[in-house]
Amino acid sequence: MLWKRQITLEQLNHLSFNSMISHLAITFTHIGDDYLEAKMPVNRQTMQPFGLLHGGASVTLAETVGSAASYLCCQDNEQVVGLEINASHMRAVYRGYIRAVTRSLRLGSKHHVWQIELFDDTDNLCCVVRLTTAVISK
């Protein structure tokens, strides 16, 4: 198993309360042995004025799930911060939910690199994101 911290979905979602994550209704949905998933509704809060999912909302979902996964790979005396994020948007989403799945590309002692894939309700790949986080001492 990849994770160093033991946490339930309920606890992970509770950590997000009263933040941008809860404001956008991002919910963690699965913790696998080597992946983490979350979803976000495509609604007025996450759409651009032209009626489709805002790219910034997609990136927020991706950074949320990637940063949470990075946090789960750290010891109790460590925390993570984002260093760099890159997103390639491939398909517009107009309704439903967008689902993010993250897996590690590299887990070093000071940096983690994650790939996050975003899918629509019919499992079409909509966006691919790479996130680099720094591991720092508390």
C-alpha contacts under 8 A as a table, 3 or more apart, distances in Angstrom:
res1	aa1	res2	aa2	distance
1	M	33	D	4.97
1	M	34	D	6.40
2	L	33	D	6.18
2	L	34	D	5.42
2	L	73	C	6.71
3	W	6	Q	7.18
3	W	33	D	7.58
3	W	34	D	7.69
3	W	72	L	5.38
3	W	73	C	4.85
3	W	74	C	7.84
4	K	72	L	5.96
4	K	73	C	4.99
4	K	74	C	6.00
4	K	75	Q	6.42
5	R	72	L	5.11
5	R	73	C	6.60
5	R	74	C	6.95
5	R	75	Q	6.98
5	R	76	D	7.69
6	Q	72	L	7.66
7	I	11	Q	6.20
7	I	12	L	6.64
8	T	11	Q	5.17
8	T	12	L	6.19
9	L	12	L	5.00
9	L	13	N	6.01
9	L	28	F	6.30
9	L	29	T	6.79
9	L	30	H	7.11
9	L	31	I	7.19
10	E	13	N	5.22
10	E	14	H	6.09
11	Q	14	H	4.96
11	Q	15	L	6.31
12	L	15	L	5.27
12	L	16	S	6.87
12	L	28	F	7.12
13	N	16	S	5.28
13	N	17	F	6.90
13	N	27	T	6.29
13	N	28	F	6.11
14	H	17	F	5.32
16	S	19	S	5.92
16	S	20	M	7.97
16	S	21	I	5.79
16	S	22	S	5.99
17	F	21	I	7.31
17	F	22	S	5.45
18	N	21	I	7.74
18	N	22	S	5.98
18	N	23	H	7.20
19	S	22	S	5.45
19	S	23	H	6.24
20	M	23	H	4.85
20	M	24	L	6.22
21	I	24	L	5.47
21	I	25	A	6.27
21	I	26	I	5.37
21	I	27	T	7.97
21	I	61	L	7.97
21	I	64	T	7.31
22	S	25	A	4.66
22	S	26	I	5.85
22	S	27	T	7.74
23	H	26	I	7.77
24	L	40	M	7.01
24	L	41	P	7.78
24	L	45	Q	6.50
24	L	46	T	6.82
25	A	40	M	5.92
25	A	41	P	6.82
26	I	38	A	6.70
26	I	39	K	5.64
26	I	40	M	4.56
26	I	41	P	7.46
26	I	61	L	6.99
27	T	38	A	5.36
27	T	39	K	5.46
27	T	40	M	6.54
28	F	36	L	7.78
28	F	37	E	5.91
28	F	38	A	4.00
28	F	39	K	6.49
28	F	65	V	7.74
29	T	36	L	7.96
29	T	37	E	5.59
29	T	38	A	5.08
29	T	39	K	6.92
30	H	36	L	5.80
30	H	37	E	5.01
30	H	38	A	6.96
31	I	34	D	7.96
31	I	35	Y	6.27
31	I	36	L	4.76
31	I	37	E	6.54
32	G	35	Y	5.00
32	G	36	L	6.03
34	D	103	R	6.39
34	D	104	S	7.69
35	Y	69	A	7.70
35	Y	101	V	6.72
35	Y	102	T	5.51
35	Y	103	R	4.93
35	Y	104	S	7.70
36	L	65	V	6.81
36	L	69	A	6.35
36	L	101	V	5.82
36	L	102	T	5.48
36	L	103	R	7.10
37	E	65	V	6.73
37	E	99	R	7.04
37	E	100	A	5.47
37	E	101	V	4.55
37	E	102	T	6.51
38	A	61	L	7.71
38	A	65	V	6.34
38	A	99	R	5.84
38	A	100	A	5.34
38	A	101	V	6.87
39	K	61	L	7.62
39	K	97	Y	6.42
39	K	98	I	5.57
39	K	99	R	4.30
39	K	100	A	6.06
40	M	61	L	7.10
40	M	97	Y	5.50
40	M	98	I	5.41
40	M	99	R	6.60
41	P	46	T	7.36
41	P	95	R	7.74
41	P	96	G	5.98
41	P	97	Y	4.31
41	P	98	I	6.31
42	V	45	Q	7.72
42	V	46	T	5.69
42	V	47	M	6.43
42	V	52	L	7.84
42	V	53	L	6.06
42	V	93	V	7.52
42	V	94	Y	6.75
42	V	95	R	5.18
42	V	96	G	5.48
42	V	97	Y	5.38
42	V	98	I	6.78
43	N	46	T	5.42
43	N	47	M	5.85
43	N	53	L	7.83
43	N	95	R	6.89
43	N	96	G	7.83
44	R	47	M	5.34
44	R	48	Q	7.98
46	T	53	L	5.90
46	T	54	H	5.92
46	T	57	A	5.66
47	M	50	F	7.71
47	M	51	G	5.93
47	M	52	L	5.18
47	M	53	L	4.26
47	M	54	H	4.83
47	M	57	A	7.76
48	Q	51	G	5.84
48	Q	52	L	5.78
48	Q	53	L	6.02
48	Q	54	H	4.76
49	P	52	L	7.62
51	G	94	Y	6.45
52	L	92	A	6.47
52	L	93	V	5.66
52	L	94	Y	4.54
52	L	95	R	7.62
53	L	57	A	7.08
53	L	58	S	7.36
53	L	92	A	6.80
53	L	93	V	5.48
53	L	94	Y	6.10
54	H	57	A	5.24
54	H	58	S	6.58
55	G	58	S	5.03
55	G	59	V	6.28
55	G	89	H	7.37
56	G	59	V	5.01
56	G	60	T	6.07
57	A	60	T	4.92
57	A	61	L	6.22
58	S	61	L	5.18
58	S	62	A	6.23
58	S	118	L	7.81
58	S	127	C	7.78
59	V	62	A	4.96
59	V	63	E	6.02
59	V	87	A	6.83
59	V	129	V	7.58
60	T	63	E	5.20
60	T	64	T	5.99
61	L	64	T	5.09
61	L	65	V	6.33
61	L	100	A	7.01
62	A	65	V	5.42
62	A	66	G	6.01
62	A	100	A	6.34
62	A	102	T	7.94
62	A	116	I	6.02
62	A	117	E	7.82
62	A	118	L	7.63
62	A	129	V	6.77
63	E	66	G	5.07
63	E	67	S	5.71
63	E	82	G	7.85
63	E	85	I	7.63
63	E	131	L	6.82
64	T	67	S	5.35
64	T	68	A	6.08
65	V	68	A	5.13
65	V	69	A	6.15
65	V	100	A	7.09
65	V	101	V	7.56
65	V	102	T	6.67
65	V	116	I	7.92
66	G	69	A	5.12
66	G	70	S	6.19
66	G	102	T	5.99
66	G	114	W	6.17
66	G	115	Q	7.72
66	G	116	I	6.84
66	G	131	L	6.71
67	S	70	S	4.96
67	S	71	Y	6.12
67	S	80	V	7.03
67	S	81	V	7.36
67	S	82	G	7.06
67	S	133	T	7.06
68	A	71	Y	4.98
68	A	72	L	6.27
69	A	72	L	5.05
69	A	73	C	6.50
69	A	102	T	7.53
70	S	73	C	5.13
70	S	74	C	6.75
70	S	80	V	6.75
70	S	112	H	6.69
70	S	133	T	7.23
71	Y	74	C	5.38
71	Y	79	Q	6.22
71	Y	80	V	5.99
74	C	77	N	7.98
74	C	78	E	5.86
74	C	79	Q	6.81
74	C	135	V	7.59
75	Q	78	E	5.42
75	Q	79	Q	7.99
76	D	79	Q	7.87
77	N	137	S	5.93
77	N	138	K	5.64
78	E	135	V	6.51
78	E	136	I	5.54
78	E	137	S	4.48
78	E	138	K	5.39
79	Q	135	V	5.84
79	Q	136	I	5.48
79	Q	137	S	6.25
79	Q	138	K	6.23
80	V	133	T	6.17
80	V	134	A	5.48
80	V	135	V	4.65
80	V	136	I	6.00
81	V	133	T	5.44
81	V	134	A	5.41
81	V	135	V	6.85
81	V	136	I	7.75
82	G	85	I	7.73
82	G	131	L	7.36
82	G	132	T	6.17
82	G	133	T	4.34
82	G	134	A	6.30
83	L	131	L	7.64
83	L	132	T	5.48
83	L	133	T	5.16
83	L	134	A	6.34
84	E	131	L	5.83
84	E	132	T	5.18
84	E	133	T	7.11
85	I	129	V	7.01
85	I	130	R	5.70
85	I	131	L	4.52
85	I	132	T	6.44
86	N	129	V	5.51
86	N	130	R	5.33
86	N	131	L	6.67
87	A	127	C	6.76
87	A	128	V	5.78
87	A	129	V	4.32
87	A	130	R	6.64
88	S	127	C	5.49
88	S	128	V	5.32
88	S	129	V	6.36
89	H	92	A	7.85
89	H	126	C	6.10
89	H	127	C	4.40
89	H	128	V	6.75
90	M	125	L	7.35
90	M	126	C	4.98
90	M	127	C	5.43
90	M	128	V	7.96
91	R	125	L	7.20
91	R	126	C	4.48
91	R	127	C	6.99
92	A	126	C	6.76
93	V	98	I	7.80
93	V	120	D	6.69
93	V	126	C	7.55
96	G	120	D	7.53
96	G	121	D	6.34
97	Y	120	D	6.24
97	Y	121	D	5.99
98	I	118	L	6.42
98	I	119	F	5.64
98	I	120	D	4.85
98	I	121	D	6.69
99	R	118	L	5.37
99	R	119	F	5.13
99	R	120	D	6.38
99	R	121	D	7.75
100	A	116	I	6.32
100	A	117	E	5.57
100	A	118	L	4.41
100	A	119	F	6.50
101	V	116	I	5.45
101	V	117	E	5.36
101	V	118	L	6.53
102	T	114	W	6.48
102	T	115	Q	5.58
102	T	116	I	4.22
102	T	117	E	6.50
103	R	114	W	5.76
103	R	115	Q	5.59
103	R	116	I	6.61
104	S	107	L	6.77
104	S	112	H	7.41
104	S	113	V	6.04
104	S	114	W	4.45
104	S	115	Q	6.24
105	L	112	H	7.70
105	L	113	V	5.34
105	L	114	W	5.29
105	L	115	Q	6.46
106	R	111	H	7.94
106	R	112	H	5.56
106	R	113	V	5.05
106	R	114	W	7.06
107	L	111	H	6.53
107	L	112	H	4.58
107	L	113	V	6.57
108	G	111	H	5.16
108	G	112	H	5.77
109	S	112	H	7.87
109	S	135	V	7.14
110	K	134	A	5.72
110	K	135	V	4.84
110	K	136	I	7.10
111	H	132	T	6.83
111	H	133	T	5.60
111	H	134	A	4.56
111	H	135	V	5.73
112	H	132	T	5.64
112	H	133	T	5.22
112	H	134	A	6.51
112	H	135	V	7.49
113	V	130	R	7.06
113	V	131	L	5.70
113	V	132	T	4.47
113	V	133	T	6.50
114	W	130	R	5.64
114	W	131	L	5.13
114	W	132	T	6.39
115	Q	128	V	7.25
115	Q	129	V	5.75
115	Q	130	R	4.70
115	Q	131	L	6.52
116	I	128	V	5.90
116	I	129	V	4.99
116	I	130	R	6.26
116	I	131	L	7.70
117	E	125	L	6.99
117	E	126	C	7.68
117	E	127	C	5.95
117	E	128	V	4.69
117	E	129	V	6.32
118	L	125	L	5.96
118	L	126	C	5.54
118	L	127	C	5.07
118	L	128	V	6.37
119	F	122	T	7.61
119	F	123	D	5.14
119	F	124	N	5.29
119	F	125	L	4.62
119	F	126	C	5.36
119	F	127	C	7.23
120	D	123	D	5.27
120	D	124	N	5.52
120	D	125	L	6.87
120	D	126	C	6.67
121	D	124	N	7.49
125	L	128	V	7.80
